[in-house]
Amino acid sequence: MNRKPANAAEYRCDRGATLYVRTLDQNTVWLIAPDREIRLDRKAEGRYGFGRVEMGFGKETMELTDPPVTYTNCKRVS
């Protein structure tokens, strides 16, 4: 992906991965990953998922598990 999608937050993760997250509403986010886009529903405070895909937000980082891959230490780019 050559540029940041409109209205999306950019996250850079360990191993050079870049992910984008767009908030759709209070209970839903849109994940834009290098290989696909997917809607994730809120599961708990700071946690979203759909099927086996799980995304969690910490105080300063985000983590995404999309078996068999896990993206760790994802930090928001200002």
KAZINOR-V851239 format. One record per residue. RES is the residue in one letter. SS is DSSP state (H for helix, E for strand, L for the rest). PHI is phi in whole degrees, 0 to 359 (NA if undefined). PSI is psi as a letter, one per 20 degrees, with the letter a starting at -180 (NA if undefined). Layout:
RES:SS:PHI:PSI
RES:SS:PHI:PSI
This chain:
M:L:NA:p
N:L:271:i
R:L:212:r
K:L:288:p
P:L:295:q
A:L:300:q
N:L:59:k
A:L:235:q
A:E:272:p
E:E:264:p
Y:E:234:p
R:E:250:p
C:L:248:r
D:H:305:q
R:H:67:j
G:H:82:j
A:L:287:q
T:E:239:p
L:E:235:q
Y:E:234:q
V:E:230:p
R:E:245:p
T:E:280:p
L:E:268:g
D:E:200:a
Q:L:298:h
N:L:243:j
T:E:215:p
V:E:232:q
W:E:247:o
L:E:265:p
I:E:245:o
A:L:256:r
P:L:301:h
D:L:251:i
R:L:188:r
E:E:237:q
I:E:209:q
R:E:274:p
L:E:241:p
D:E:263:q
R:E:294:p
K:E:251:h
A:E:196:r
E:L:304:o
G:L:76:j
R:E:232:p
Y:E:227:q
G:E:188:r
F:E:202:p
G:L:61:c
R:L:271:i
V:E:277:p
E:E:229:p
M:E:231:p
G:E:227:p
F:E:254:p
G:L:260:a
K:L:297:g
E:L:232:i
T:L:224:r
M:E:233:q
E:E:228:q
L:E:232:p
T:E:248:o
D:E:226:n
P:L:314:p
P:L:267:j
V:E:258:q
T:E:234:p
Y:E:262:p
T:E:240:r
N:E:53:l
C:E:280:p
K:E:246:p
R:E:291:p
V:L:268:p
S:L:282:NA
